[in-house]
């Protein structure tokens, strides 16, 4: 795979672009990273685009903004593929754990090389507390993200642009569980601070983040401190002598379950947000076709996360979300409604809420989708706050620059 960092100048920005750059520098200096993360590499240029990129009745060529959006999405999909591969290696399907693999063959691959899955039997067992199909779903989600990155790179190349390769930033040590390839990774899954406000965001009938709404976490403790979502050693992944699951191991698996939904909810919103900025109809089709698969992932993980058992492991408690109590306040009401409306685990369909203008009445929608409230830079910031790059600050500046280019794109009519 060729590197995205080819010789040339970065895209020119408008004044708002300079503002984004200042925001990025401020974030890198003063924000969650606490250190500068400037990287001495050039950014993707648009190259010389081919005459392709048009479909029937579409006079609009593929623009620099379209390429910037596709490039950023390919980079982010490579990041997601990296983290999902780690989950699959440890918790994917295996013949070693009863019920973890059906008749369908395990065929997960990266660049033609098979990925070993289900290497931690204890972790697989703990994940299956959330749902017996977790290993297969993890492998399928991993396969999807690998395909998204591969397709977007191929599409960029077909239009004369450069593909994305972040592999030079694969420096994070992997889990030391037996069998895991000891190769560097892009993402850290051992020190996560997981935002679970997506849980209440989709259940509110009178708040929308695009209209300034704010939301509570479903698992408040996950949003504080740093928590592992994968086991680090064989000992940490071991079951008790009687075959039961230690609370610490179950907490790791349950953290993963909520993290799955956090990651995929972000993609569910990002694709429609950026789709509003593209010019070429074929590029629009690409975004509108990939985006819904992210929403399908999210819906699955939303459902499974609700099965996390009510346990405590040190300073991390997974509350009983079916108790009719707001885990943040201990009250039986939430925003003037019964707390069950916001936290009950089987309420996984988006509740109708206000959209565009409250005068139009409530409607069931995915949210956020506003480019003002979200977008590419916001996605990178959320990943940083999540802890994915605690051990890999060098990648952040690169992603931020690509994100700024994507956010600067404007639909040209």
N, C-alpha and C positions, 0 to 999 in steps of 0.2 A: 504494500500500500504506500503511495506517495505521500509526502508530508504536505499539510496545508500551508506551511510557512514557506512561501516562495518569495523570490526577490521582487521588490516593488514597493510602492507606497501604499499606505492604508487608505481606505476610502476617505474622501473629504467629508467634513461634517459642517452642518449649519451652526448657528449660535447655540441652539439647543443641544447640539452634539457636544460643544465645549462644556456646557453645563453638566451633561452626563459624565464627561471625563473628570470634571472637578469632583462630582459626587463620588465617582469610583475611587479617586485618589484619597478623598476624605474617608471613605469607608475602609480602604485598605490600611490607612494610617491609624485611624481612631476606632474602627468598628470591631467586629467580633474577632478579626485576626490579630489585631494589636501590633502588627508589624507590617512594614512595606513588603510588597511582593512583586516588584517590577521585574520583568523578565526580558532579557536582551534578545528578543526574536522579532522578526517582522511579521505583520499580519497578512492575512489573505488579501490578495488583490482580486479584481474581477476578471483579469486576464482578457483575452479576446474571445468573446462569446461567438458561438456558431450562429448561423442564420436560422437554426431550429428554435424550438421553444414557442411555437405557435400551433394552435389547433383550429379546427374549422370555425369560421366566423369570429375568430379572435385576432384582431389586428395588432394587439399589444405584444411587443417583444418581452423577453425576460429582462428585467431591469437589474441594475446593480443592487437595489434594495431586495429584490427577489433572491438574488444569489446570497446576499448577506444573511437573509432569514434561513435559507436552506443550509448554509454553512454552519450557523449557530446551532440549528436543530441537529445536524449530524454530529457536532461536537458533544452536545448534551446527550444524545443517544449513545455515544461511545462511553460517556461517564455512566449512564444507567446500565449499559451492557456489562460494564466492569463490576458494578456492585451486585447485579443480579447473578453473574457468574459465581461470585463468592457465595451467595446464598444457595445456588444450585449445587456447588461442589460439596457443601456440608449438609444441606437439607433437601436435596432433590431426590428423585425416585431411585430406588435401589431394590435389588432382590434380597438384600440382607435383612430387611425389616418387613415383617408380614403386613400385607396390605399397602405397602408404599409404592408398588408398581403393578400395573395391570398387564394385559396381554400386549399392549402397544410397545414397540421397541423403544429403548432409550437411545435417542439419536441426536442428542445435543452436541453441536459442533461450533468451533470458531476457526475460521479460515481453513476449513477442511480437516481440522484435527479434533478428534472426539474430546469432550469435556467429561471428566470423571464426576459422577454425582452421588449424593447420599453417603459421603465418606464418614459421617458422624451418626452412628445408629441412635445414640441417645438424643441428639438434637432432632433427628427425624421424628422420634417418638414424642418429644415435647411439642413439636410443631403440629403433630397429628391430634393433639388435644384440641387445637383450634378447629381442625377439620381433617378427616381422614384423607382427603384429596390434596392436602397442602403440597406434598412433594411433587406431584404431577403438575399442579398449577404453577409452582415455582419454575419448573423446567420450561413450561410453555411460555411464561412471561419472559424468561431469559432468552428463549429462542426468538420471541417477537422483537425484543430490543436489539438483539444482534442484527436481525433482518432490517430494522429501521435504519440503523447506522450504515449498513452495507448498501441498502438501496439508495439512501440519500447521497452517499459518496459516488455511487455509480451514476446517479442522475446528474450530479454536479459535473462529473467528467464528461458526460454525454453532451453537455452544453458548453464545453470549453473552459470550465472553471476547475479549480483545484479541489481535490478531496481533503478530508480532515483526518489527521492522525495525531493523537495526543500521547502516543505510546512513550515518548521521551520523558513523560511525567509519571510513568508507572514506577513509583519509588516506595510506595507504602508496603511494609512487610505484611505478608498474608498470615492467616491463621496457621498455627503450628500443629493442628490436628493431623494425625497420620494420614498420608496419602495426598494431602493438599500440595499442589505444585508450589515450590518456594520461589515464585517469581513475583516481582514487584507489581503493585496494583495502583490504580488511580485514586481509589477511595478507601476511607477508613470506616469500618463498621464496628469498631470497638469502643467509641466514645461519642455516642449519638445523644443529641438533645432533640427529642422528637416533638414537633408541634402537632397536636391532635385537635386543633380548632376546626379542622375540616369536618369533624363529627357533628358539631353544633351548627356550623355554617350552612350545611345542607338541610338542616331540620327546622330552621327558623322561617316563620311565615310572615315576618315583618322586618327582617334585616337582610341587607344584601351588601357584601363587601364593596361592590362597585358603586354603591350609594352611601358609603361611609359606615356601614355596619361593623360592629365588633363582636367577638365571639369567645366563649370559654373553652378550655381544654376538656376533653373527655377523660384523659388520664393526666391530671395536673403534675404528678411527679415526673413523668417522662419529659415534660417541658423544662425541667430543672436538672442541673447536674449533667453528668455524662454516663451513658449506659451502654453496655455491650449488646449487640444484636446477633453476634455469632460467637461460638465458643473459641477460646484461644488455644486450649490444650486438650489432650485426650482426657485428662483428669477432670477438667471443667465440664466436659461433655458426657461424663459417665453417669449412668443410672445408679441408684442405690442398690445395695446387695439383694434386696427383695424385689428388684425390678421397678420400684416406684421412681418417680421423677423428683429430684431435689428442687426445692423452691428456686434456687439460683438458676438452674438450667431452664426451668419453666419460665422464669422472668426473662431470660435471654430470648427464648422462642417467642414469648408474647410481645416483647419489644420489637422483634422482627416483624410480627404480624401487623402492628400499628405502623411501623416504618414502611412496610409494603404499600399501605394505603396512602401514606403521606407522599411518597415518591410518585405514585401513579395519579393522584389527584392533581399534582402540579402539572403533569403532562396533559391531563384532560383539559385544563384551563389554558395552557400555553398555546396549543395549536389553534384554537378558535381566536385567541387574542391576536396572534401574529397573522392569521389568515386575513384579517381585516386590513393588513398593510400591503398585501401582494398585488401586483398588477396583472401578470400573465395568468390566464385561466387554467392552463395546465399545472402551473405551480400551485394555484388555488386548489385544484383537484388533488394534488399530492397531499397538501395539508389537511384537507377535509376527509381524505381517505385514511390517513394514519391516525389523526386525532381521535376518532371514535374507538379505535382499538385500545387507546390509553384509557378511555372512559370505561370500557369493558373490564379492563384490568382492575381499575379502581373499584368498580361495583363489586367485583369478586372479593377483593381484599377488605372492603368495608364490612361485608357480611362476615368474613372469617374472624376479623379482629374482635368482633362482638362476643366471640366464644372464649376469649381469654379468661381464665379462672381468676377469682378474687383471691389473690395471694399477696404476701409482703416479702420482699427480699431486701434487707437493709433499709435504705431510705426510699425504696421504690415500692409503691403499692398500686396494684391494679384493682380499682374499685368494682363493686357490684353495680353495674350500670342499669340493672333491672330493678333496683331497690326503690325507684321513685324519688331519689335524692340527688341533688346537685352535688357532685363530688368536690366542687370548688368551695361551696359555702355550707354544705350540710343541710340546706333548706329543701323543702318539698316543692318549691316554686322556682321558676327560671324565667326571667323577663316577663313576669306577669302571667305565665302559663304553668300548668303542672310540669314538674321537672321531668316526668316520664316522656313528655313530648320531645324533649331535647336529648335524652340519653338512652331511652329504651333501645335495646340492641337490634330489634328486627325492623326498625323504621329506617330502612336504607334507601328508599326512593326519595329523590329531591322534593322537599315540601314546596308547594307553590308559594312564591314570595314576590315582593315588589321588583319591578324590572323597568328600566328606562325612565318611567315616570309613575309614581304611586297612583296617579289618577287612572292609569290603565288597568289597575287591578292585579291581583296575584297571578303568577304563572309558574309552572314547574320548569326550572331551567338549571343548567350547570352554571356555577359561579365560583370565582370571578371570571369574566371574559372581557372586561374593559381594558383597553390598552393604557388608560390613564392610571389604573390601580395595579396593573400587573404587567407582564411582558417578559422580555429576555433578561434584562438586568435584575428584575425582581426574582426571577427563577434562580439565578446564580447566587444572589444574596441569601435566598432561603436554603440553598444547599450548604452554603458556608455556615449559616447559623445552625443547621442540622448537625454539623460536625464532620461532614464527609471529607473535608480537606484539612483537618487539624494537622495531619502529618504530611501535607502536600500543598503548602501555601503557594508554591510556584505556579501551579496550574490556574490559580484564581485570576491572576491578572490577564492571562490569555483568554479565559472564558469571558471575563468582563469586557474586554475589547471587542470580542466577537459579538457579545450581547449588545453593546452600544451600537454597533453597526446594524444589527437586526432591528433594534428599537428606532433607529433613525430612518428606516425604510418608510416610504410614503407611497400609497397607491397613486399611480399616474393614469389619469383618464384622458 
